[in-house]
């Protein structure tokens, strides 16, 4: 079954233990992660270096470092940012949001929050990009909508709007100055 038949995206955190020997990972310990197809879902498995077996690579494999997550900070006001919006759109799992999800993932990659680990190409040419969150170790499977340049601005404006900003044309300061004739004064 190809990637085009699976869900559009999903998030998988790095396990705290090796899938084979159940040894708990230490902070900053190197480990191997692999992605497998299991029916309609993708499954992430994490292995300690001793248990890793190169014979069964799965769909995608990468070496990463386990980081103990910091305790959650208390949030007084929930601020919508690119990462929280990405998570919200992923949870909603709406095909309408494919373009916005992709743009947000690219934004987070440029900010070095997400790291692209692999790109899977289906027989029909569709692409699935696999990102890993640098701090939490979560995996994000993002469909690449292969946006055309002429559609990019519209998607970017939608993302800006979703983030609570003003789309490019809505800012009165960006509008051309209106000429006032002396007769109108």
N, C-alpha and C positions, 0 to 999 in steps of 0.2 A: 504494500500500500504506500503510495507516494505522499509527500508532505502536503500536497494540495487537498487531501482528504481529511486532514486532522484539524483541530481547533486553530483559530487564528493566532493565538498567543497564549502564553501562560508564564507563571513565575514559579521557580523552584529554588528554595534556599539550599545552601550547602548543608549537608547533614552534619550533625555533631559527632557522629561515629562512622567508622568504616563499615561498609555494607557487607563485607565478607567476614571479618574477625570481630566486629563490634567494639574495637578499641576506640576510646574517645580521643578525638583530635586535640592536640595542644595548641595554644595560641601561636600563630606564625609557623605552624607545621606545613610542609609541602604535602600535597596530595594530588590524586588524579581524579578528574570528573569525566563521566561519559554520559551521553544521551542515547537512549534506546527508544524505539517505537514499540508501544504496547497497545495494540488495538487502535483506538481512536485518540490515545493520549501519548505524550512524551514522558519518559521517566528518566530522572537524573539519578545516577549512582555515584557515590564518592568512595574512593579507596585510599587506604594508607599506602605508602610507597612499597612496603613489604608485600602487600596482597595484590598489587596491581599486576595484571596479566595482559600483555600487549596482543595476545591472540584474539581477543574479543573486543575490538575497538568500538563497536556500536556505530551510530550515525555520526557522532562527533565526539572528540576527545580533547581535553586540555589539561594542562598542569596548572594548579592554582595554589594559593596559600590560605589556610584556615585562619580566620580572624575572629576572636571572641567578640561578639557584638557588645558595644557599650550599653550601659543601662539607658533606657529611654528617658530623654529629657522631658520635663514637664512643659507642655505647650500651653501658654495662656490664651493665645489667639491663633486659631488655625489659619495659616497663611497658605494660599494656593500657590504652589511653585511647579516647575516643570516635572519634578519627580512625583509629587503627590497627584498631579493631574494625570500623568502617565499611568500610575497605579489605579486611579479612579476609572479611567477609560478602559483599562485592561479588565477590571472587575465587571464593568458593564457589558463587555464582550459584544459590542454592537459593530456590525460590519461597516456602518457609516463612518466610524471613527478610525478605520485602517490608516488613512493618510495622516491624520493628526497624531496617532500613536507612533507612526514611523518618524515623523518630524521631531516629536518629543524625544524619542530614543537617540536620534542623531544629535540633537541639542545636548543631551546628557553625555553622549560620547565625546563631544567637543569640549565639554566642561570637565572631562576625565572622571566622571562619576560612573559611567558604564564603559566597559571594554568589550569590543567585538571579539568573540572567540572563534566564530565559524560562520560560513554562509553555505546553506544547503540549496541546491538547485533541483527542482523537480523536472520530470520529463517534459512537462508542458511549458517550461521556462520560468515558472514562478519561483521566487526566492524567499527563503526563511533565514533571517539573520539571528544569530544567537549571541546575546550580550550577557555579560556578568557584571553585577554591581560590585564595584571595587571594594567597598567597605563591608557589605553584608554577605557577599558571596552568592546572592540570589541570581538565578538564571532567568533571562527574559527572552522568549521566543517571539520575534516580531516579523510579521509578513512585510516584505519589501513591496510596496505597491507600484514600484518602478514609475514614479511620478514624472510627467513630462514638464519641461521648463515652463510652459505656458500655464500650468495648473499650480505651480509652486507658490506663487504670490497669494492666491486665494486660500490655500491651505495654511500658509504662514499667518495670514490675517485672522483666520479662524482660531488658530492656536493662541495668538496674542489676545483675541477676544475672550477665549476660554480661561486664559491666565488672569483676566481682569483688567487688561490694558485696553487702550483705544486702538481700533484698526487705523491704518495709515491715513485714510481719507477723513476721519472723524475729528481730527484735531484742528480747532479753529486757528491755532498759531501756524499751522502748515498751509492754510488756505492763502491764496494770493491776496495781497492787500487791495482793498477796494479804493479806486481813485475817487476823490471828492473834488468836484469842480467848485471854484470860488463862488459861482452863482448860487450853489445850493447852501452855502454857509449862512 
